Amino acid sequence: MTSLLTIEEKELLMKASRLMEELVETMEVSGDKELVRDIEDALTEVKEGRTRPFLELVKEIGLEGQVQA
């Protein structure tokens, strides 16, 4: 039995499908004004240096040994 699509065509189709899923997700996020505002606020905090190391947070909430970094 032969396939209608080559391996390369199947791979290209899968890539296109993933890209379309990402586009839909992006459109959903951009349509949520509160989420967009939260993302912008978070990016501002990063630019201003108001962040802390991930492992510090893990230790603070008592998840050492449970979280792999």
DSSP file (Angstrom, degrees, kcal/mol; ACC not computed):
  #  RESIDUE AA STRUCTURE BP1 BP2  ACC     N-H-->O    O-->H-N    N-H-->O    O-->H-N    TCO  KAPPA ALPHA  PHI   PSI    X-CA   Y-CA   Z-CA
    1    1 A M              0   0    0      0, 0.0     2,-0.3     0, 0.0     0, 0.0   0.000 360.0 360.0 360.0 130.9    0.0    0.0    0.0
    2    2 A T        -     0   0    0      1,-0.0     2,-0.3     2,-0.0     3,-0.0  -0.701 360.0-121.7-102.5 153.6    1.4    3.4   -1.0
    3    3 A S        -     0   0    0     -2,-0.3    -1,-0.0     1,-0.1     0, 0.0  -0.633   7.3-138.0 -92.9 150.1    0.9    6.7    0.8
    4    4 A L  S    S+     0   0    0     -2,-0.3     2,-0.4     2,-0.1    -1,-0.1   0.762  90.4  49.8 -74.8 -25.2   -0.6    9.7   -0.8
    5    5 A L  S    S-     0   0    0      4,-0.0    -2,-0.1     2,-0.0     2,-0.1  -0.888  81.4-127.3-117.5 145.7    2.0   12.0    0.9
    6    6 A T     >  -     0   0    0     -2,-0.4     4,-2.3     1,-0.1     5,-0.2  -0.359  34.7-104.7 -77.7 167.9    5.8   11.7    1.0
    7    7 A I  H  > S+     0   0    0      1,-0.2     4,-2.5     2,-0.2     5,-0.2   0.911 123.7  51.7 -59.4 -42.5    7.5   11.8    4.4
    8    8 A E  H  > S+     0   0    0      1,-0.2     4,-2.4     2,-0.2    -1,-0.2   0.898 109.3  49.5 -62.4 -41.3    8.7   15.3    3.6
    9    9 A E  H  > S+     0   0    0      2,-0.2     4,-2.3     1,-0.2    -1,-0.2   0.885 110.5  50.3 -66.6 -38.1    5.1   16.4    2.8
   10   10 A K  H  X S+     0   0    0     -4,-2.3     4,-2.2     2,-0.2    -2,-0.2   0.919 111.3  48.6 -64.2 -43.1    3.8   14.8    6.1
   11   11 A E  H  X S+     0   0    0     -4,-2.5     4,-2.3     2,-0.2    -2,-0.2   0.909 111.9  49.0 -63.0 -42.3    6.5   16.7    8.0
   12   12 A L  H  X S+     0   0    0     -4,-2.4     4,-2.5     1,-0.2    -1,-0.2   0.892 110.2  51.4 -63.8 -40.1    5.7   19.9    6.3
   13   13 A L  H  X S+     0   0    0     -4,-2.3     4,-2.2     2,-0.2    -2,-0.2   0.892 109.7  49.6 -64.1 -40.7    2.0   19.4    7.0
   14   14 A M  H  X S+     0   0    0     -4,-2.2     4,-2.3     2,-0.2    -2,-0.2   0.908 111.0  49.5 -65.5 -41.6    2.8   18.8   10.7
   15   15 A K  H  X S+     0   0    0     -4,-2.3     4,-2.4     2,-0.2    -2,-0.2   0.920 111.3  49.2 -62.4 -43.7    4.9   21.9   10.9
   16   16 A A  H  X S+     0   0    0     -4,-2.5     4,-2.3     1,-0.2    -2,-0.2   0.895 110.1  51.8 -62.5 -40.3    2.1   23.9    9.3
   17   17 A S  H  X S+     0   0    0     -4,-2.2     4,-2.2     2,-0.2    -2,-0.2   0.922 110.2  48.0 -62.5 -45.1   -0.4   22.5   11.7
   18   18 A R  H  X S+     0   0    0     -4,-2.3     4,-2.4     1,-0.2    -2,-0.2   0.903 110.9  51.4 -63.1 -41.2    1.7   23.5   14.7
   19   19 A L  H  X S+     0   0    0     -4,-2.4     4,-2.3     1,-0.2    -1,-0.2   0.899 109.2  50.2 -63.4 -40.1    2.2   27.0   13.3
   20   20 A M  H  X S+     0   0    0     -4,-2.3     4,-2.4     2,-0.2    -1,-0.2   0.895 109.5  51.3 -64.8 -39.9   -1.6   27.4   12.9
   21   21 A E  H  X S+     0   0    0     -4,-2.2     4,-2.3     2,-0.2    -2,-0.2   0.916 110.7  48.9 -61.6 -43.0   -2.1   26.2   16.5
   22   22 A E  H  X S+     0   0    0     -4,-2.4     4,-2.5     2,-0.2    -2,-0.2   0.892 110.1  51.7 -63.5 -39.8    0.4   28.8   17.7
   23   23 A L  H  X S+     0   0    0     -4,-2.3     4,-2.5     2,-0.2    -2,-0.2   0.920 109.4  49.1 -63.5 -44.4   -1.3   31.5   15.7
   24   24 A V  H  X S+     0   0    0     -4,-2.4     4,-2.3     2,-0.2    -2,-0.2   0.921 111.8  49.2 -61.2 -44.1   -4.7   30.6   17.2
   25   25 A E  H  X S+     0   0    0     -4,-2.3     4,-2.5     1,-0.2    -2,-0.2   0.912 110.8  50.4 -61.3 -42.7   -3.2   30.7   20.7
   26   26 A T  H  X S+     0   0    0     -4,-2.5     4,-2.7     1,-0.2    -2,-0.2   0.904 110.5  49.4 -62.0 -42.1   -1.6   34.1   19.9
   27   27 A M  H  X S+     0   0    0     -4,-2.5     4,-1.2     2,-0.2    -1,-0.2   0.890 110.6  50.6 -64.9 -39.2   -4.8   35.5   18.7
   28   28 A E  H  < S+     0   0    0     -4,-2.3     4,-0.5     2,-0.2    -2,-0.2   0.923 112.7  46.0 -64.1 -44.3   -6.6   34.2   21.8
   29   29 A V  H >< S+     0   0    0     -4,-2.5     3,-1.6     1,-0.2     7,-0.3   0.934 110.9  51.8 -64.2 -46.2   -4.0   35.9   24.1
   30   30 A S  H 3< S+     0   0    0     -4,-2.7    -1,-0.2     1,-0.3    -2,-0.2   0.749 106.2  56.1 -66.0 -21.7   -4.1   39.1   22.2
   31   31 A G  T 3< S+     0   0    0     -4,-1.2     2,-1.0    -3,-0.2    -1,-0.3   0.585  89.7  81.5 -83.4 -10.5   -7.9   39.2   22.5
   32   32 A D    <>  -     0   0    0     -3,-1.6     4,-2.5    -4,-0.5     5,-0.2  -0.802  62.4-171.5 -99.0  95.8   -7.7   39.0   26.3
   33   33 A K  H  > S+     0   0    0     -2,-1.0     4,-2.3     1,-0.2    -1,-0.2   0.848  83.0  51.3 -59.4 -38.7   -7.0   42.6   27.3
   34   34 A E  H  > S+     0   0    0      2,-0.2     4,-2.3     1,-0.2    -1,-0.2   0.916 111.3  47.6 -66.2 -42.4   -6.3   41.7   31.0
   35   35 A L  H  > S+     0   0    0      2,-0.2     4,-2.5     1,-0.2    -2,-0.2   0.906 111.1  51.0 -65.2 -41.6   -3.8   39.0   30.1
   36   36 A V  H  X S+     0   0    0     -4,-2.5     4,-2.6    -7,-0.3    -1,-0.2   0.918 110.7  49.2 -60.9 -43.1   -2.0   41.3   27.6
   37   37 A R  H  X S+     0   0    0     -4,-2.3     4,-2.5    -5,-0.2    -2,-0.2   0.908 110.6  50.4 -63.1 -42.0   -1.8   43.9   30.4
   38   38 A D  H  X S+     0   0    0     -4,-2.3     4,-2.4     2,-0.2    -2,-0.2   0.903 111.0  48.7 -62.4 -41.4   -0.4   41.3   32.8
   39   39 A I  H  X S+     0   0    0     -4,-2.5     4,-2.5     2,-0.2    -2,-0.2   0.922 111.4  49.5 -64.6 -44.1    2.2   40.2   30.3
   40   40 A E  H  X S+     0   0    0     -4,-2.6     4,-2.1     1,-0.2    -2,-0.2   0.912 111.1  49.9 -61.7 -42.0    3.2   43.8   29.6
   41   41 A D  H  X S+     0   0    0     -4,-2.5     4,-2.3     2,-0.2    -2,-0.2   0.920 110.8  49.8 -61.2 -44.1    3.5   44.5   33.4
   42   42 A A  H  X S+     0   0    0     -4,-2.4     4,-2.1     1,-0.2    -2,-0.2   0.907 109.8  50.4 -62.9 -42.3    5.6   41.4   33.8
   43   43 A L  H  X S+     0   0    0     -4,-2.5     4,-2.5     1,-0.2    -1,-0.2   0.880 109.0  52.2 -63.9 -37.3    7.9   42.4   31.0
   44   44 A T  H  X S+     0   0    0     -4,-2.1     4,-2.1     2,-0.2    -1,-0.2   0.916 107.8  51.7 -63.0 -43.2    8.3   45.8   32.6
   45   45 A E  H  <>S+     0   0    0     -4,-2.3     5,-2.7     1,-0.2     4,-0.3   0.894 110.1  49.1 -60.6 -40.0    9.3   44.2   35.9
   46   46 A V  H ><5S+     0   0    0     -4,-2.1     3,-1.4     1,-0.2    -2,-0.2   0.937 110.7  49.7 -64.4 -46.3   11.9   42.1   34.1
   47   47 A K  H 3<5S+     0   0    0     -4,-2.5    -1,-0.2     1,-0.3    -2,-0.2   0.852 110.8  50.4 -61.0 -34.5   13.3   45.2   32.3
   48   48 A E  T 3<5S-     0   0    0     -4,-2.1    -1,-0.3    -5,-0.2    -2,-0.2   0.465 116.7-115.4 -84.2  -1.4   13.5   47.0   35.6
   49   49 A G  T < 5 +     0   0    0     -3,-1.4     2,-1.5    -4,-0.3    -3,-0.2   0.676  68.3 142.6  79.1  17.0   15.3   44.1   37.2
   50   50 A R      < +     0   0    0     -5,-2.7     2,-0.3    -6,-0.2    -1,-0.1  -0.415  42.4  99.9 -90.0  61.5   12.5   43.3   39.7
   51   51 A T        -     0   0    0     -2,-1.5    -5,-0.0    -5,-0.1     0, 0.0  -0.810  54.9-149.9-132.8 173.4   13.0   39.6   39.4
   52   52 A R        -     0   0    0     -2,-0.3     5,-0.1     0, 0.0    -2,-0.0  -0.973  36.8 -79.4-144.5 160.0   14.7   36.9   41.5
   53   53 A P     >  -     0   0    0      0, 0.0     4,-1.5     0, 0.0     3,-0.4  -0.278  35.1-128.6 -62.3 143.2   16.4   33.6   40.7
   54   54 A F  H  > S+     0   0    0      1,-0.2     4,-2.4     2,-0.2     3,-0.2   0.901 107.9  54.6 -56.9 -46.0   14.1   30.6   40.1
   55   55 A L  H  > S+     0   0    0      1,-0.2     4,-2.3     2,-0.2    -1,-0.2   0.814 102.7  57.7 -64.0 -29.7   15.9   28.4   42.5
   56   56 A E  H  > S+     0   0    0     -3,-0.4     4,-2.3     2,-0.2    -1,-0.2   0.917 108.3  46.3 -63.8 -42.9   15.4   31.0   45.2
   57   57 A L  H  X S+     0   0    0     -4,-1.5     4,-2.2    -3,-0.2    -2,-0.2   0.917 110.2  53.3 -64.3 -44.5   11.7   30.9   44.7
   58   58 A V  H  <>S+     0   0    0     -4,-2.4     5,-2.7     1,-0.2     6,-0.3   0.920 111.7  45.8 -57.4 -44.9   11.7   27.0   44.7
   59   59 A K  H ><5S+     0   0    0     -4,-2.3     3,-1.3     3,-0.2    -1,-0.2   0.918 109.7  54.9 -64.7 -43.5   13.6   27.1   48.1
   60   60 A E  H 3<5S+     0   0    0     -4,-2.3    -1,-0.2     1,-0.3    -2,-0.2   0.867 111.5  43.1 -59.6 -38.5   11.2   29.7   49.5
   61   61 A I  T 3<5S-     0   0    0     -4,-2.2    -1,-0.3    -5,-0.1    -2,-0.2   0.360 117.0-112.9 -93.7   6.8    8.1   27.6   48.8
   62   62 A G  T < 5S+     0   0    0     -3,-1.3    -3,-0.2    -4,-0.3    -2,-0.1   0.844  76.9 126.9  74.2  36.5    9.7   24.4   50.0
   63   63 A L    >>< +     0   0    0     -5,-2.7     3,-2.1    -6,-0.2     4,-1.3   0.161  24.5 141.3-111.2  18.3   10.0   22.5   46.7
   64   64 A E  T 34 S+     0   0    0     -6,-0.3     4,-0.1     1,-0.3    -9,-0.0  -0.351  75.9  19.3 -59.0 140.4   13.7   21.7   46.8
   65   65 A G  T 34 S+     0   0    0      2,-0.4    -1,-0.3     1,-0.1     3,-0.1   0.224 117.6  70.3  83.0 -15.2   14.2   18.2   45.4
   66   66 A Q  T <4 S+     0   0    0     -3,-2.1     2,-0.5     1,-0.1    -2,-0.2   0.643  91.5  59.6-103.1 -20.9   10.8   18.3   43.7
   67   67 A V  S  < S-     0   0    0     -4,-1.3     2,-0.5   -12,-0.0    -2,-0.4  -0.929  71.0-149.5-114.8 131.6   11.6   20.8   41.0
   68   68 A Q              0   0    0     -2,-0.5    -4,-0.0     1,-0.1    -2,-0.0  -0.871 360.0 360.0-101.5 127.4   14.4   20.2   38.5
   69   69 A A              0   0    0     -2,-0.5    -1,-0.1   -14,-0.0   -14,-0.1   0.394 360.0 360.0-114.0 360.0   16.1   23.3   37.2
